[in-house]
Amino acid sequence: MQKVNHADFIKYLKEQWSGKCPLCGSGNWNIQAAVYQLIPYGVDTLIVDDPNPNIPVIPVFCTKCGNTILVSATIAGLVRK
């Protein structure tokens, strides 16, 4: 599992994001330390012939209401394409 550089990710978030939760208005967030991946889903099977089979994301969640936002680790510059 790939870990993220928290300082780089926090810098990226401060440059790009207002920081308020769209559900509850809180500004208290927790950042996951690892990169996760979204992969295509098929009804009966995993789709493996997609030319871009996964999307690396970093979960950020509101500590008040639990709303979770997924930030692209590629666009944030934390993983290579």
GULO-386603 format. One record per residue (C-alpha): residue number from 0; residue in one letter; chain; x, y, z. Coordinates in pm, whole numbers, always signed. Layout:
> NUM:A:A:X:Y:Z
...
//
This chain:
> 0:M:A:+0:+0:+0
> 1:Q:A:+143:+336:-102
> 2:K:A:+163:+600:+171
> 3:V:A:+117:+970:+99
> 4:N:A:+343:+1257:+197
> 5:H:A:+109:+1443:+433
> 6:A:A:+292:+1776:+397
> 7:D:A:+263:+1768:+17
> 8:F:A:-103:+1664:+30
> 9:I:A:-196:+1931:+287
> 10:K:A:-19:+2193:+74
> 11:Y:A:-219:+2078:-231
> 12:L:A:-548:+2089:-36
> 13:K:A:-479:+2439:+98
> 14:E:A:-416:+2561:-258
> 15:Q:A:-727:+2396:-405
> 16:W:A:-998:+2367:-139
> 17:S:A:-1203:+2597:+82
> 18:G:A:-1202:+2333:+357
> 19:K:A:-1567:+2345:+461
> 20:C:A:-1776:+2027:+460
> 21:P:A:-2063:+2061:+212
> 22:L:A:-2293:+1855:+439
> 23:C:A:-2246:+2001:+787
> 24:G:A:-2029:+2310:+734
> 25:S:A:-1756:+2187:+969
> 26:G:A:-1393:+2243:+881
> 27:N:A:-1254:+1945:+1071
> 28:W:A:-1111:+1685:+834
> 29:N:A:-903:+1369:+870
> 30:I:A:-672:+1258:+590
> 31:Q:A:-599:+891:+527
> 32:A:A:-230:+801:+517
> 33:A:A:-257:+570:+216
> 34:V:A:-358:+580:-147
> 35:Y:A:-655:+361:-239
> 36:Q:A:-787:+271:-582
> 37:L:A:-1122:+275:-754
> 38:I:A:-1160:+6:-1015
> 39:P:A:-1433:-50:-1274
> 40:Y:A:-1718:-271:-1160
> 41:G:A:-1913:-519:-1369
> 42:V:A:-2247:-663:-1260
> 43:D:A:-2124:-1023:-1275
> 44:T:A:-1748:-979:-1298
> 45:L:A:-1458:-744:-1250
> 46:I:A:-1383:-551:-1569
> 47:V:A:-1017:-610:-1658
> 48:D:A:-995:-486:-2018
> 49:D:A:-1037:-116:-1934
> 50:P:A:-732:+81:-2064
> 51:N:A:-732:+278:-1736
> 52:P:A:-817:+3:-1488
> 53:N:A:-785:+198:-1165
> 54:I:A:-805:+546:-1022
> 55:P:A:-575:+623:-726
> 56:V:A:-754:+829:-461
> 57:I:A:-692:+963:-112
> 58:P:A:-994:+964:+121
> 59:V:A:-1052:+1277:+328
> 60:F:A:-1340:+1261:+576
> 61:C:A:-1526:+1507:+796
> 62:T:A:-1475:+1422:+1162
> 63:K:A:-1816:+1567:+1253
> 64:C:A:-2056:+1401:+1007
> 65:G:A:-1844:+1141:+828
> 66:N:A:-1884:+1286:+478
> 67:T:A:-1599:+1142:+270
> 68:I:A:-1434:+1309:-27
> 69:L:A:-1201:+1123:-261
> 70:V:A:-916:+1330:-404
> 71:S:A:-732:+1208:-713
> 72:A:A:-379:+1118:-605
> 73:T:A:-262:+1155:-966
> 74:I:A:-396:+1509:-1012
> 75:A:A:-265:+1604:-666
> 76:G:A:+78:+1496:-790
> 77:L:A:+128:+1228:-526
> 78:V:A:+146:+928:-760
> 79:R:A:+263:+881:-1117
> 80:K:A:+19:+804:-1397
//
